[in-house]
Amino acid sequence: MKTIRKSKYSLVGASSALALVLGGCTALDNYTSADETDATDETEVVVVEETVEVVEEKVQEVAQEYVEVTSEAKLAAILDAQPDEVKARYGARNPAETLAFFGIEPGMKVAEALPGGGWYSKILLPYLGEEGALVGAHYPDELWPLFGFGEEWATTRIEGTANWPNQAAEWGIEGGAKIKSVQLTKMPEEASDKLDAVLFIRALHNLNRFSNDETNFMGDTLTETYRVLKPGGIVGVVQHSGPESNSDEWANGSNGYLKKSAVIAAFEEAGFELVGSTDLNANSGDVPNEEEFVWRLPPVLAGTEEGTDERAAYEAVGESNRMTLKFRKPA
């Protein structure tokens, strides 16, 4: 979504101007004079053609501005309708600005990594609308047991991948996008060159954390992402960002953080080009040392007790420092 510019023109006004000019063309065609010369005829035709071209350009420009304003207003209404507990995180997550930076528009076909309970999905579904599609892209089944939380926990997550379209349908969002569910490293063959965008919002660290020489979850995910995107398609990344000065071992994802340089290198190795970076979701107060993990901060606040000075200090920091990167599959 582009920055909105107010215009003194309207679609009706521009269209009316075009009609008047076109009407003028007809009148000129029917008008004859004994004093006219062939040169005068040709000059008048050129002038009219140039005027028509200018007005047509203005109509297209105003029409585009109208679409942009409508998209922005649609997203604003959707955000305003979210529950208070969702709105409470707008200051840290900046959904309107983030989606605008990534260029997400109604009608697009978008994959969202780890949609989970739907914080972003419940915004994207009505925003993309009936002409769009939202693909819930989940961890591959074989990754879940690696968390070490037990077989039952892993089985529940695996079943959740298959059931996600039903879960999303139960949200009862009218006029929402079409819904599908896939695994990040095993997207359907027929999905090649089909998606407009793929969003990784705080979703990369565990893919990197559990990658090894035998199973490269991160690399396989980026390879599949490249395959399913249309030429020119966009990848939007929001990821907990750790200090570049910390060790690579600490920043491998196990503490929730990745280094910005490592993320960029991984995407570029997969064939993407970096086309944008913003501090939109940055928090300069979050400077973890190598004894700290991201979940010490809100909203989780793990590892500290309520009412302690340590908890208060982490609450004062706020949510994590996050890189926001925009990549593109070359056209």
Contacts in CASP RR format, 6 or more apart in sequence:
PFRMAT RR
TARGET T0000
AUTHOR 0000-0000-0000
METHOD contacts of the structure
MODEL  1
MKTIRKSKYSLVGASSALALVLGGCTALDNYTSADETDATDETEVVVVEE
TVEVVEEKVQEVAQEYVEVTSEAKLAAILDAQPDEVKARYGARNPAETLA
FFGIEPGMKVAEALPGGGWYSKILLPYLGEEGALVGAHYPDELWPLFGFG
EEWATTRIEGTANWPNQAAEWGIEGGAKIKSVQLTKMPEEASDKLDAVLF
IRALHNLNRFSNDETNFMGDTLTETYRVLKPGGIVGVVQHSGPESNSDEW
ANGSNGYLKKSAVIAAFEEAGFELVGSTDLNANSGDVPNEEEFVWRLPPV
LAGTEEGTDERAAYEAVGESNRMTLKFRKPA
1 68 0 8 1.000
1 71 0 8 1.000
1 72 0 8 1.000
1 99 0 8 1.000
1 100 0 8 1.000
1 103 0 8 1.000
1 104 0 8 1.000
1 105 0 8 1.000
2 68 0 8 1.000
4 65 0 8 1.000
4 68 0 8 1.000
4 69 0 8 1.000
4 72 0 8 1.000
5 65 0 8 1.000
7 61 0 8 1.000
7 62 0 8 1.000
7 65 0 8 1.000
9 58 0 8 1.000
9 62 0 8 1.000
10 62 0 8 1.000
11 59 0 8 1.000
11 62 0 8 1.000
11 63 0 8 1.000
11 66 0 8 1.000
14 55 0 8 1.000
14 58 0 8 1.000
14 59 0 8 1.000
14 62 0 8 1.000
15 59 0 8 1.000
17 55 0 8 1.000
17 58 0 8 1.000
18 52 0 8 1.000
18 55 0 8 1.000
18 56 0 8 1.000
18 59 0 8 1.000
21 48 0 8 1.000
21 51 0 8 1.000
21 52 0 8 1.000
21 55 0 8 1.000
22 52 0 8 1.000
24 48 0 8 1.000
25 48 0 8 1.000
25 52 0 8 1.000
28 44 0 8 1.000
28 45 0 8 1.000
28 48 0 8 1.000
71 105 0 8 1.000
71 106 0 8 1.000
72 100 0 8 1.000
74 106 0 8 1.000
74 127 0 8 1.000
75 96 0 8 1.000
75 99 0 8 1.000
75 123 0 8 1.000
75 127 0 8 1.000
76 96 0 8 1.000
78 123 0 8 1.000
78 126 0 8 1.000
78 127 0 8 1.000
79 87 0 8 1.000
79 90 0 8 1.000
79 95 0 8 1.000
79 96 0 8 1.000
79 123 0 8 1.000
82 122 0 8 1.000
82 123 0 8 1.000
86 119 0 8 1.000
86 122 0 8 1.000
89 119 0 8 1.000
89 299 0 8 1.000
89 319 0 8 1.000
90 96 0 8 1.000
92 281 0 8 1.000
92 283 0 8 1.000
92 298 0 8 1.000
92 318 0 8 1.000
92 319 0 8 1.000
93 119 0 8 1.000
93 281 0 8 1.000
93 319 0 8 1.000
94 280 0 8 1.000
94 281 0 8 1.000
95 120 0 8 1.000
95 123 0 8 1.000
97 280 0 8 1.000
98 238 0 8 1.000
98 280 0 8 1.000
98 281 0 8 1.000
98 324 0 8 1.000
99 123 0 8 1.000
99 127 0 8 1.000
101 278 0 8 1.000
101 280 0 8 1.000
101 324 0 8 1.000
101 326 0 8 1.000
102 197 0 8 1.000
102 199 0 8 1.000
102 234 0 8 1.000
102 236 0 8 1.000
102 326 0 8 1.000
103 197 0 8 1.000
103 234 0 8 1.000
104 110 0 8 1.000
104 124 0 8 1.000
104 127 0 8 1.000
104 128 0 8 1.000
104 197 0 8 1.000
104 199 0 8 1.000
106 127 0 8 1.000
106 128 0 8 1.000
106 129 0 8 1.000
106 131 0 8 1.000
106 132 0 8 1.000
107 128 0 8 1.000
107 129 0 8 1.000
107 131 0 8 1.000
107 132 0 8 1.000
107 177 0 8 1.000
108 128 0 8 1.000
108 132 0 8 1.000
108 133 0 8 1.000
108 196 0 8 1.000
108 197 0 8 1.000
109 132 0 8 1.000
109 133 0 8 1.000
109 135 0 8 1.000
109 194 0 8 1.000
109 195 0 8 1.000
109 196 0 8 1.000
109 197 0 8 1.000
110 124 0 8 1.000
110 128 0 8 1.000
110 132 0 8 1.000
110 133 0 8 1.000
110 134 0 8 1.000
110 135 0 8 1.000
110 177 0 8 1.000
110 195 0 8 1.000
110 196 0 8 1.000
110 197 0 8 1.000
110 198 0 8 1.000
110 199 0 8 1.000
111 134 0 8 1.000
111 135 0 8 1.000
111 136 0 8 1.000
111 137 0 8 1.000
111 182 0 8 1.000
111 195 0 8 1.000
111 197 0 8 1.000
111 198 0 8 1.000
111 199 0 8 1.000
111 225 0 8 1.000
111 228 0 8 1.000
112 120 0 8 1.000
112 121 0 8 1.000
112 124 0 8 1.000
112 134 0 8 1.000
112 135 0 8 1.000
112 136 0 8 1.000
112 137 0 8 1.000
112 198 0 8 1.000
112 199 0 8 1.000
112 201 0 8 1.000
113 136 0 8 1.000
113 137 0 8 1.000
113 138 0 8 1.000
113 184 0 8 1.000
113 198 0 8 1.000
113 199 0 8 1.000
113 200 0 8 1.000
113 201 0 8 1.000
113 203 0 8 1.000
113 204 0 8 1.000
114 137 0 8 1.000
114 138 0 8 1.000
114 139 0 8 1.000
114 201 0 8 1.000
114 202 0 8 1.000
114 203 0 8 1.000
115 121 0 8 1.000
115 134 0 8 1.000
115 136 0 8 1.000
115 137 0 8 1.000
115 138 0 8 1.000
115 164 0 8 1.000
115 168 0 8 1.000
116 164 0 8 1.000
117 167 0 8 1.000
118 168 0 8 1.000
118 171 0 8 1.000
120 199 0 8 1.000
120 201 0 8 1.000
121 134 0 8 1.000
121 136 0 8 1.000
121 168 0 8 1.000
122 171 0 8 1.000
122 173 0 8 1.000
124 134 0 8 1.000
124 177 0 8 1.000
125 134 0 8 1.000
125 168 0 8 1.000
125 171 0 8 1.000
125 173 0 8 1.000
125 176 0 8 1.000
125 177 0 8 1.000
125 179 0 8 1.000
126 173 0 8 1.000
126 174 0 8 1.000
126 175 0 8 1.000
126 176 0 8 1.000
126 177 0 8 1.000
128 134 0 8 1.000
128 176 0 8 1.000
128 177 0 8 1.000
129 175 0 8 1.000
129 176 0 8 1.000
129 177 0 8 1.000
130 175 0 8 1.000
130 176 0 8 1.000
130 177 0 8 1.000
130 178 0 8 1.000
132 177 0 8 1.000
132 178 0 8 1.000
133 177 0 8 1.000
133 178 0 8 1.000
133 179 0 8 1.000
133 180 0 8 1.000
134 168 0 8 1.000
134 177 0 8 1.000
134 178 0 8 1.000
134 179 0 8 1.000
134 180 0 8 1.000
135 179 0 8 1.000
135 180 0 8 1.000
135 181 0 8 1.000
135 182 0 8 1.000
135 195 0 8 1.000
136 164 0 8 1.000
136 179 0 8 1.000
136 180 0 8 1.000
136 181 0 8 1.000
136 182 0 8 1.000
137 182 0 8 1.000
137 183 0 8 1.000
137 184 0 8 1.000
137 187 0 8 1.000
137 198 0 8 1.000
138 160 0 8 1.000
138 161 0 8 1.000
138 164 0 8 1.000
138 181 0 8 1.000
138 182 0 8 1.000
138 183 0 8 1.000
138 184 0 8 1.000
139 157 0 8 1.000
139 161 0 8 1.000
139 183 0 8 1.000
139 184 0 8 1.000
139 206 0 8 1.000
139 207 0 8 1.000
139 217 0 8 1.000
140 183 0 8 1.000
140 184 0 8 1.000
140 185 0 8 1.000
140 186 0 8 1.000
140 217 0 8 1.000
141 158 0 8 1.000
141 161 0 8 1.000
141 183 0 8 1.000
142 215 0 8 1.000
143 206 0 8 1.000
143 207 0 8 1.000
143 210 0 8 1.000
143 217 0 8 1.000
144 153 0 8 1.000
144 154 0 8 1.000
144 157 0 8 1.000
144 158 0 8 1.000
145 151 0 8 1.000
145 154 0 8 1.000
146 210 0 8 1.000
147 153 0 8 1.000
147 154 0 8 1.000
147 206 0 8 1.000
148 154 0 8 1.000
160 167 0 8 1.000
161 181 0 8 1.000
161 183 0 8 1.000
162 181 0 8 1.000
164 179 0 8 1.000
164 181 0 8 1.000
165 179 0 8 1.000
165 180 0 8 1.000
165 181 0 8 1.000
168 179 0 8 1.000
169 179 0 8 1.000
182 188 0 8 1.000
182 191 0 8 1.000
184 207 0 8 1.000
184 217 0 8 1.000
184 220 0 8 1.000
184 221 0 8 1.000
184 224 0 8 1.000
184 225 0 8 1.000
185 217 0 8 1.000
185 220 0 8 1.000
185 221 0 8 1.000
185 224 0 8 1.000
186 224 0 8 1.000
187 224 0 8 1.000
187 227 0 8 1.000
187 228 0 8 1.000
191 227 0 8 1.000
191 228 0 8 1.000
192 227 0 8 1.000
192 228 0 8 1.000
193 227 0 8 1.000
193 228 0 8 1.000
193 229 0 8 1.000
193 230 0 8 1.000
193 231 0 8 1.000
194 228 0 8 1.000
194 230 0 8 1.000
195 228 0 8 1.000
195 229 0 8 1.000
195 230 0 8 1.000
195 233 0 8 1.000
196 229 0 8 1.000
196 230 0 8 1.000
196 233 0 8 1.000
196 234 0 8 1.000
197 229 0 8 1.000
197 233 0 8 1.000
197 234 0 8 1.000
197 235 0 8 1.000
197 236 0 8 1.000
198 225 0 8 1.000
198 228 0 8 1.000
198 229 0 8 1.000
198 234 0 8 1.000
198 235 0 8 1.000
198 236 0 8 1.000
199 235 0 8 1.000
199 236 0 8 1.000
200 235 0 8 1.000
200 236 0 8 1.000
200 237 0 8 1.000
200 238 0 8 1.000
200 239 0 8 1.000
201 236 0 8 1.000
201 237 0 8 1.000
201 238 0 8 1.000
202 238 0 8 1.000
202 239 0 8 1.000
202 240 0 8 1.000
202 322 0 8 1.000
203 239 0 8 1.000
204 218 0 8 1.000
204 237 0 8 1.000
204 239 0 8 1.000
204 258 0 8 1.000
204 263 0 8 1.000
205 239 0 8 1.000
205 240 0 8 1.000
205 253 0 8 1.000
205 254 0 8 1.000
205 256 0 8 1.000
205 257 0 8 1.000
205 258 0 8 1.000
206 253 0 8 1.000
207 217 0 8 1.000
207 218 0 8 1.000
207 219 0 8 1.000
207 221 0 8 1.000
208 217 0 8 1.000
208 218 0 8 1.000
208 252 0 8 1.000
208 253 0 8 1.000
208 258 0 8 1.000
208 262 0 8 1.000
208 266 0 8 1.000
209 252 0 8 1.000
209 253 0 8 1.000
209 254 0 8 1.000
209 256 0 8 1.000
210 217 0 8 1.000
211 217 0 8 1.000
211 218 0 8 1.000
211 219 0 8 1.000
218 266 0 8 1.000
219 266 0 8 1.000
219 270 0 8 1.000
222 266 0 8 1.000
222 267 0 8 1.000
222 269 0 8 1.000
222 270 0 8 1.000
222 272 0 8 1.000
223 270 0 8 1.000
225 235 0 8 1.000
225 270 0 8 1.000
226 270 0 8 1.000
226 271 0 8 1.000
226 272 0 8 1.000
226 329 0 8 1.000
229 235 0 8 1.000
229 329 0 8 1.000
230 329 0 8 1.000
231 329 0 8 1.000
231 330 0 8 1.000
231 331 0 8 1.000
232 328 0 8 1.000
232 329 0 8 1.000
232 330 0 8 1.000
232 331 0 8 1.000
233 328 0 8 1.000
233 329 0 8 1.000
234 326 0 8 1.000
234 327 0 8 1.000
234 328 0 8 1.000
234 329 0 8 1.000
235 267 0 8 1.000
235 272 0 8 1.000
235 326 0 8 1.000
235 327 0 8 1.000
235 328 0 8 1.000
235 329 0 8 1.000
236 324 0 8 1.000
236 325 0 8 1.000
236 326 0 8 1.000
236 327 0 8 1.000
237 263 0 8 1.000
237 267 0 8 1.000
237 323 0 8 1.000
237 324 0 8 1.000
237 325 0 8 1.000
237 326 0 8 1.000
237 327 0 8 1.000
238 281 0 8 1.000
238 322 0 8 1.000
238 323 0 8 1.000
238 324 0 8 1.000
239 258 0 8 1.000
239 263 0 8 1.000
239 322 0 8 1.000
239 323 0 8 1.000
239 325 0 8 1.000
240 256 0 8 1.000
240 257 0 8 1.000
240 258 0 8 1.000
240 294 0 8 1.000
240 320 0 8 1.000
240 321 0 8 1.000
240 322 0 8 1.000
241 257 0 8 1.000
241 258 0 8 1.000
241 259 0 8 1.000
241 260 0 8 1.000
241 282 0 8 1.000
241 320 0 8 1.000
241 321 0 8 1.000
241 322 0 8 1.000
241 323 0 8 1.000
242 251 0 8 1.000
242 257 0 8 1.000
242 258 0 8 1.000
242 259 0 8 1.000
242 260 0 8 1.000
242 288 0 8 1.000
242 321 0 8 1.000
243 251 0 8 1.000
243 259 0 8 1.000
243 287 0 8 1.000
243 288 0 8 1.000
244 259 0 8 1.000
244 260 0 8 1.000
244 261 0 8 1.000
246 257 0 8 1.000
246 259 0 8 1.000
246 288 0 8 1.000
246 289 0 8 1.000
246 290 0 8 1.000
247 290 0 8 1.000
248 259 0 8 1.000
248 262 0 8 1.000
250 257 0 8 1.000
250 290 0 8 1.000
251 257 0 8 1.000
251 258 0 8 1.000
251 259 0 8 1.000
251 262 0 8 1.000
252 258 0 8 1.000
254 293 0 8 1.000
255 288 0 8 1.000
255 292 0 8 1.000
255 293 0 8 1.000
255 294 0 8 1.000
256 293 0 8 1.000
256 294 0 8 1.000
256 295 0 8 1.000
257 288 0 8 1.000
257 293 0 8 1.000
257 294 0 8 1.000
257 320 0 8 1.000
260 323 0 8 1.000
260 325 0 8 1.000
263 323 0 8 1.000
263 325 0 8 1.000
264 274 0 8 1.000
264 325 0 8 1.000
267 274 0 8 1.000
267 325 0 8 1.000
267 327 0 8 1.000
268 274 0 8 1.000
271 329 0 8 1.000
271 330 0 8 1.000
272 327 0 8 1.000
272 328 0 8 1.000
272 329 0 8 1.000
273 327 0 8 1.000
273 328 0 8 1.000
273 330 0 8 1.000
274 325 0 8 1.000
274 326 0 8 1.000
274 327 0 8 1.000
275 326 0 8 1.000
275 327 0 8 1.000
275 328 0 8 1.000
276 325 0 8 1.000
276 326 0 8 1.000
277 323 0 8 1.000
277 324 0 8 1.000
277 325 0 8 1.000
277 326 0 8 1.000
278 324 0 8 1.000
279 324 0 8 1.000
280 324 0 8 1.000
281 322 0 8 1.000
281 323 0 8 1.000
281 324 0 8 1.000
282 321 0 8 1.000
282 322 0 8 1.000
282 323 0 8 1.000
282 324 0 8 1.000
283 317 0 8 1.000
283 318 0 8 1.000
283 319 0 8 1.000
283 320 0 8 1.000
283 321 0 8 1.000
283 322 0 8 1.000
284 321 0 8 1.000
285 317 0 8 1.000
285 318 0 8 1.000
285 321 0 8 1.000
286 297 0 8 1.000
286 317 0 8 1.000
286 318 0 8 1.000
286 319 0 8 1.000
286 320 0 8 1.000
286 321 0 8 1.000
287 321 0 8 1.000
288 294 0 8 1.000
288 296 0 8 1.000
293 302 0 8 1.000
294 320 0 8 1.000
295 301 0 8 1.000
295 302 0 8 1.000
295 303 0 8 1.000
296 302 0 8 1.000
296 303 0 8 1.000
296 304 0 8 1.000
296 314 0 8 1.000
297 314 0 8 1.000
297 317 0 8 1.000
297 318 0 8 1.000
297 319 0 8 1.000
297 320 0 8 1.000
298 314 0 8 1.000
298 315 0 8 1.000
298 318 0 8 1.000
298 319 0 8 1.000
299 319 0 8 1.000
301 311 0 8 1.000
301 314 0 8 1.000
301 315 0 8 1.000
304 310 0 8 1.000
304 311 0 8 1.000
304 314 0 8 1.000
305 311 0 8 1.000
END
